[in-house]
Amino acid sequence: MVEENNDKNVLDDLLQGTSETVNPLALDKLITKVDELKESGKSLEGRGAAKKAYGLDIGTSRIVSIKQDDQTGADQLNAFIAVSETKFLKDMLVKNGMAYTRIKDEIAVLGYDAQQFANIFNSEIRRPMKKGLITPTEVYAIPVMKEIINLLLPRPEELGQPLCFSVPAPEVGFEADLVFHEGVLKKHLTGLGYKTKSINEGMAVVLAELANDNFTGIGISMGAGMCNVCLSFLSVPVIVFSINRGGDDIDTSVARMLHETANRVRIIKEESLDFTRTPKSTLENALIIYYEDLIMTLLSTLSGILSRAERMPRLSQAIPIVLAGGTCMPNGFKVKFEQLLKDVPMPIAISSVRLAHDPLRTTAMGALISAAV
């Protein structure tokens, strides 16, 4: 709590309109925090006997885990398909090494194996999460998510191993849903034996990608359920918000207009969409139309929130925007984002738009850096 108060005091001093000088001691502590975060990012693989930390990105579409001494990570589709239990089905799942769990009188096939089932039977997968949070209408949501997390996380090597997991920014009016979502995950992870804490998705992007900018800039995590944004100044989140639209909205909109399944649209989007070429089909053209609408909604919201902010840090130079998340994976996405950014007036200067080095693992890496400090 003392550290958080120091961050807030420095930030208050640096906000526009302040009449007092910055407390040098408090500023030194904040700069020390920045240095510690940089060092954490540089030395994740060389901590010797230190407890190995974990970073966990719990997204609407995928759950990604990264361990301190194995940053290749692991991931699973955050999805399942439930089918009636039969001996033949169980034997087939075991024979093929597929992930599943038994819930009541049904078998829930988990993760990427669920997608394979859905493709075979031309059906839709079910999601434990919607719009970045546990789906309250999905009765299997919590037990399925716990099982998928268990596929990615072994039992800790020792009690109290540090772990940081991602959470979205609260949507106005749904703060209680976020409290429940975060509480369920923290209780499960703590029950496994980890010492847990959470981090906002946008802030995790900042930690993973903006060390050379002293963790000053705008981190955007564009996921399946929503887009999370964080304006950070010297590693302190100044403005954090989300819009409740993401890649899933693109998929369902295209599927509705073209009478396709959302699952098939998502696969085409992830495997072949390319913003640098002329669309090859009506489906690709529809994907681009809805992508542009999502980007413009995100940029317009960002511009409006920054313009209405009563207090902002004194930014002596332009700051970067860094993009991460599965929704920004198609080839040429960054160029498309830059083109549309020119049409939206921003109240602060943007130096560049960057695509994260590994967009699917960026949030997990930021969570790992936070866990390892």
VMD Tcl script that draws the C-alpha trace (Angstrom):
set ca {
  {0.00 0.00 0.00}
  {2.89 2.38 0.77}
  {4.36 1.82 -2.69}
  {0.98 2.47 -4.36}
  {0.59 5.70 -2.38}
  {4.06 6.86 -3.44}
  {3.17 6.23 -7.09}
  {-0.04 8.21 -6.68}
  {1.74 11.11 -4.94}
  {4.29 11.45 -7.73}
  {1.60 11.19 -10.37}
  {-0.46 13.89 -8.64}
  {2.59 16.16 -8.63}
  {3.17 15.61 -12.33}
  {-0.40 16.24 -13.42}
  {-1.18 19.43 -15.27}
  {-2.22 22.37 -13.16}
  {-0.33 21.42 -10.02}
  {1.15 24.36 -8.15}
  {3.65 22.36 -6.12}
  {7.02 20.98 -7.09}
  {7.60 17.27 -7.41}
  {8.74 15.53 -4.25}
  {12.31 14.43 -5.18}
  {12.26 11.46 -2.81}
  {8.96 10.17 -4.14}
  {10.12 10.68 -7.72}
  {13.30 8.73 -7.00}
  {11.21 5.85 -5.70}
  {9.13 5.83 -8.86}
  {12.24 5.87 -11.06}
  {13.62 3.00 -8.96}
  {10.42 1.08 -9.65}
  {10.90 1.65 -13.39}
  {14.48 0.35 -13.13}
  {13.31 -2.71 -11.20}
  {10.73 -3.52 -13.85}
  {13.36 -3.15 -16.58}
  {15.69 -5.47 -14.70}
  {12.87 -7.95 -14.19}
  {12.30 -8.08 -17.93}
  {15.99 -8.54 -18.68}
  {16.78 -11.24 -16.14}
  {13.73 -13.49 -16.19}
  {15.85 -16.47 -17.20}
  {18.66 -15.97 -14.71}
  {17.19 -15.90 -11.23}
  {19.06 -18.93 -9.93}
  {17.36 -20.30 -6.83}
  {14.61 -17.69 -6.84}
  {11.07 -18.96 -7.02}
  {10.07 -19.34 -10.65}
  {7.29 -16.93 -11.52}
  {4.36 -17.45 -13.87}
  {2.45 -15.05 -16.08}
  {-1.07 -16.01 -17.10}
  {-3.19 -14.27 -19.73}
  {-6.80 -15.29 -19.23}
  {-8.50 -14.14 -22.39}
  {-11.93 -14.69 -23.86}
  {-10.48 -16.68 -26.77}
  {-7.27 -18.15 -25.36}
  {-5.51 -18.73 -22.09}
  {-1.71 -18.33 -22.29}
  {0.82 -19.36 -19.65}
  {4.49 -18.34 -19.53}
  {6.99 -19.59 -16.95}
  {10.07 -17.65 -15.92}
  {12.53 -20.27 -17.15}
  {10.48 -21.33 -20.19}
  {9.21 -18.30 -22.07}
  {8.03 -20.27 -25.10}
  {4.89 -20.70 -23.03}
  {1.80 -22.79 -23.59}
  {-1.71 -21.90 -24.65}
  {-5.17 -23.38 -24.96}
  {-8.34 -22.27 -26.64}
  {-10.67 -21.03 -23.90}
  {-13.54 -23.12 -25.20}
  {-15.29 -26.45 -24.89}
  {-17.99 -28.60 -26.42}
  {-20.25 -30.79 -24.27}
  {-21.49 -34.17 -25.47}
  {-23.36 -37.02 -23.81}
  {-21.07 -39.47 -22.06}
  {-20.64 -42.89 -23.65}
  {-17.99 -45.56 -23.26}
  {-17.13 -45.30 -26.95}
  {-16.58 -41.54 -26.65}
  {-14.37 -41.85 -23.58}
  {-12.30 -44.60 -25.21}
  {-11.86 -42.44 -28.32}
  {-10.80 -39.39 -26.30}
  {-8.28 -41.42 -24.30}
  {-6.91 -43.13 -27.40}
  {-6.36 -39.81 -29.15}
  {-4.98 -38.06 -26.09}
  {-7.69 -35.38 -26.11}
  {-8.33 -33.11 -23.15}
  {-11.69 -33.53 -21.47}
  {-13.45 -33.46 -18.12}
  {-16.66 -35.01 -16.84}
  {-19.38 -32.61 -15.68}
  {-22.61 -34.13 -14.41}
  {-23.64 -36.68 -17.06}
  {-21.75 -35.05 -19.93}
  {-18.21 -34.99 -21.26}
  {-16.74 -31.55 -21.88}
  {-14.01 -31.69 -24.54}
  {-11.60 -28.85 -23.83}
  {-9.48 -26.30 -25.66}
  {-8.19 -26.93 -29.16}
  {-9.66 -30.43 -29.11}
  {-13.10 -28.83 -28.75}
  {-12.46 -26.84 -31.92}
  {-11.62 -30.06 -33.76}
  {-14.93 -31.58 -32.63}
  {-16.83 -28.47 -33.69}
  {-15.27 -28.55 -37.16}
  {-16.17 -32.21 -37.64}
  {-19.81 -31.72 -36.72}
  {-20.13 -28.17 -38.15}
  {-21.24 -26.88 -34.77}
  {-20.28 -23.97 -32.54}
  {-17.89 -24.23 -29.61}
  {-19.03 -22.89 -26.26}
  {-17.11 -20.20 -24.40}
  {-16.65 -19.98 -20.62}
  {-16.02 -16.24 -21.04}
  {-17.76 -13.43 -22.90}
  {-16.66 -9.80 -23.18}
  {-13.57 -10.52 -21.09}
  {-15.43 -11.98 -18.10}
  {-16.86 -15.31 -16.92}
  {-20.17 -15.86 -18.70}
  {-22.94 -15.87 -16.08}
  {-25.36 -17.74 -18.36}
  {-22.94 -20.60 -19.07}
  {-23.48 -23.18 -16.32}
  {-20.22 -25.00 -17.14}
  {-18.11 -21.82 -17.31}
  {-16.30 -21.99 -13.98}
  {-15.50 -25.75 -13.87}
  {-14.39 -25.70 -17.52}
  {-12.10 -22.69 -17.02}
  {-10.50 -24.30 -13.99}
  {-9.78 -27.44 -16.00}
  {-8.29 -25.48 -18.93}
  {-6.07 -23.51 -16.52}
  {-4.97 -26.81 -14.96}
  {-3.89 -28.02 -18.40}
  {-1.48 -25.09 -18.61}
  {-0.31 -24.78 -15.00}
  {1.41 -27.56 -13.09}
  {1.24 -27.64 -9.34}
  {3.82 -25.14 -8.00}
  {7.25 -26.54 -7.22}
  {7.00 -24.89 -3.82}
  {4.26 -23.16 -1.90}
  {3.93 -19.46 -2.63}
  {5.39 -19.49 -6.13}
  {4.54 -16.04 -7.59}
  {1.91 -15.79 -10.33}
  {0.27 -12.79 -11.96}
  {-2.85 -13.12 -14.11}
  {-4.55 -10.65 -16.41}
  {-7.93 -9.01 -15.88}
  {-9.80 -6.59 -18.15}
  {-10.58 -3.00 -17.31}
  {-14.02 -2.66 -15.73}
  {-16.80 -1.65 -18.05}
  {-18.98 1.10 -16.61}
  {-21.96 -0.48 -14.88}
  {-20.39 -3.95 -14.71}
  {-17.77 -3.43 -12.01}
  {-19.36 -6.12 -9.80}
  {-18.96 -8.68 -12.61}
  {-15.23 -7.95 -12.68}
  {-15.00 -8.38 -8.91}
  {-16.61 -11.82 -9.20}
  {-14.46 -12.82 -12.21}
  {-11.22 -11.81 -10.51}
  {-12.23 -13.39 -7.23}
  {-13.05 -16.78 -8.77}
  {-9.72 -16.92 -10.60}
  {-7.67 -15.75 -7.63}
  {-9.29 -18.30 -5.33}
  {-8.59 -21.16 -7.77}
  {-4.97 -20.13 -8.41}
  {-4.29 -19.58 -4.72}
  {-5.82 -22.98 -4.02}
  {-3.29 -24.53 -6.38}
  {-0.53 -23.13 -4.14}
  {0.48 -19.94 -5.96}
  {0.94 -16.47 -4.49}
  {-1.27 -14.54 -6.88}
  {-1.93 -11.00 -7.98}
  {-3.66 -9.50 -11.01}
  {-2.75 -6.92 -13.63}
  {-4.80 -4.98 -16.14}
  {-4.34 -6.27 -19.69}
  {-3.38 -2.90 -21.13}
  {-0.79 -2.36 -18.40}
  {0.64 -5.81 -19.06}
  {1.21 -4.78 -22.68}
  {3.07 -1.68 -21.46}
  {5.34 -3.75 -19.19}
  {6.12 -6.25 -21.94}
  {6.83 -3.78 -24.74}
  {7.71 -0.28 -23.46}
  {10.77 -0.79 -21.24}
  {12.92 1.33 -23.58}
  {10.33 4.11 -23.24}
  {10.44 4.00 -19.43}
  {7.02 2.31 -19.52}
  {5.45 5.50 -20.83}
  {2.93 5.12 -23.63}
  {-0.38 3.52 -24.56}
  {-0.77 -0.25 -24.38}
  {-3.73 -1.75 -26.23}
  {-4.76 -5.38 -25.89}
  {-7.19 -6.27 -28.67}
  {-8.74 -9.56 -27.69}
  {-11.72 -11.63 -28.71}
  {-14.14 -10.23 -26.15}
  {-13.02 -6.63 -25.73}
  {-10.25 -4.11 -26.26}
  {-8.32 -2.94 -23.18}
  {-6.39 0.32 -23.14}
  {-3.89 1.74 -20.64}
  {-2.08 5.08 -20.78}
  {0.96 4.60 -18.56}
  {3.40 7.22 -17.29}
  {6.64 5.89 -15.76}
  {4.93 2.53 -15.11}
  {1.95 4.17 -13.38}
  {-1.41 3.52 -15.09}
  {-2.97 6.97 -15.56}
  {-6.01 6.12 -17.69}
  {-7.41 2.59 -17.97}
  {-10.55 1.66 -19.89}
  {-12.07 -0.92 -22.19}
  {-14.59 -1.13 -24.99}
  {-16.81 -4.19 -24.98}
  {-16.11 -5.12 -28.56}
  {-13.42 -7.35 -30.01}
  {-12.65 -10.14 -32.43}
  {-15.74 -12.14 -31.49}
  {-17.96 -9.25 -32.58}
  {-16.26 -9.24 -35.98}
  {-16.79 -13.00 -36.32}
  {-20.45 -12.97 -35.32}
  {-21.27 -9.95 -37.48}
  {-19.70 -11.50 -40.58}
  {-21.30 -14.86 -39.84}
  {-24.74 -13.26 -39.47}
  {-24.49 -11.29 -42.69}
  {-23.13 -14.19 -44.79}
  {-24.99 -17.08 -43.13}
  {-21.79 -18.75 -42.00}
  {-20.78 -20.21 -38.62}
  {-18.75 -17.87 -36.42}
  {-16.24 -20.68 -35.91}
  {-15.50 -20.91 -39.65}
  {-15.25 -17.11 -39.95}
  {-12.76 -17.03 -37.07}
  {-10.56 -19.68 -38.65}
  {-10.48 -17.86 -42.00}
  {-9.74 -14.58 -40.20}
  {-6.84 -16.08 -38.26}
  {-5.35 -18.09 -41.14}
  {-5.71 -16.00 -44.29}
  {-6.92 -12.41 -43.73}
  {-4.40 -9.92 -45.18}
  {-4.92 -6.14 -45.11}
  {-2.15 -5.58 -47.68}
  {-4.03 -7.19 -50.57}
  {-7.37 -6.85 -52.31}
  {-10.01 -9.07 -50.65}
  {-10.36 -12.40 -52.43}
  {-13.91 -13.10 -51.37}
  {-17.06 -11.53 -50.00}
  {-16.17 -12.99 -46.61}
  {-12.74 -11.31 -46.57}
  {-14.30 -8.02 -47.67}
  {-16.82 -8.26 -44.82}
  {-14.03 -8.97 -42.34}
  {-12.19 -5.82 -43.42}
  {-15.36 -3.70 -43.14}
  {-16.03 -4.84 -39.57}
  {-12.34 -4.56 -38.64}
  {-12.30 -0.93 -39.75}
  {-15.42 -0.25 -37.73}
  {-13.83 -1.79 -34.61}
  {-10.62 0.22 -35.01}
  {-12.51 3.48 -35.53}
  {-14.68 2.82 -32.47}
  {-11.55 2.16 -30.41}
  {-9.72 5.26 -31.65}
  {-12.74 7.54 -31.27}
  {-13.27 6.31 -27.72}
  {-9.59 6.82 -26.90}
  {-9.63 10.35 -28.31}
  {-12.79 11.22 -26.38}
  {-11.54 9.87 -23.05}
  {-8.18 11.64 -23.38}
  {-9.91 14.89 -24.35}
  {-12.24 14.75 -21.34}
  {-9.57 13.77 -18.82}
  {-9.39 16.45 -16.15}
  {-5.76 15.78 -15.34}
  {-3.01 14.40 -17.50}
  {0.72 13.96 -16.87}
  {3.03 16.54 -18.40}
  {4.28 14.72 -21.49}
  {7.39 16.41 -22.79}
  {7.42 14.34 -25.98}
  {5.21 12.19 -28.16}
  {4.43 8.71 -26.86}
  {4.04 5.37 -28.65}
  {1.02 3.13 -29.05}
  {1.74 -0.59 -28.88}
  {-0.78 -3.16 -30.12}
  {-1.17 -6.73 -28.87}
  {-3.74 -9.50 -28.76}
  {-5.07 -12.01 -31.26}
  {-7.33 -9.51 -33.02}
  {-4.32 -7.56 -34.34}
  {-2.64 -10.66 -35.82}
  {-3.71 -10.43 -39.51}
  {-0.97 -9.31 -41.86}
  {-0.98 -5.55 -42.44}
  {-3.08 -4.76 -39.38}
  {-0.60 -2.17 -38.08}
  {-0.65 -0.30 -41.39}
  {-4.45 -0.29 -41.38}
  {-4.46 1.02 -37.79}
  {-2.00 3.80 -38.71}
  {-4.12 4.82 -41.70}
  {-7.27 5.14 -39.60}
  {-5.40 6.90 -36.78}
  {-4.72 9.80 -39.18}
  {-8.48 10.41 -39.39}
  {-8.95 10.72 -35.62}
  {-7.69 13.87 -33.84}
  {-5.76 12.96 -30.70}
  {-5.24 15.45 -27.84}
  {-1.71 14.09 -27.28}
  {1.11 13.51 -29.75}
  {1.67 9.91 -30.88}
  {5.26 9.09 -31.87}
  {4.62 5.71 -33.46}
  {2.36 2.68 -33.69}
  {4.06 -0.60 -32.93}
  {2.96 -4.19 -33.15}
  {4.08 -6.28 -30.17}
  {6.87 -8.76 -30.85}
  {4.59 -11.70 -30.03}
  {1.00 -10.38 -29.90}
  {-0.54 -13.61 -28.60}
  {1.90 -13.84 -25.66}
  {2.43 -10.15 -24.86}
  {-0.11 -9.93 -22.04}
  {1.21 -13.12 -20.43}
  {4.77 -11.77 -20.68}
  {3.75 -8.49 -19.03}
  {2.06 -10.47 -16.26}
  {5.25 -12.52 -15.84}
  {7.37 -9.37 -15.49}
  {4.99 -8.10 -12.82}
  {5.05 -11.45 -10.99}
  {8.85 -11.61 -11.03}
  {9.47 -8.17 -9.51}
}
mol new
graphics top color blue
foreach p $ca { graphics top sphere $p radius 0.5 }
foreach p [lrange $ca 0 end-1] q [lrange $ca 1 end] { graphics top cylinder $p $q radius 0.2 }
display resetview
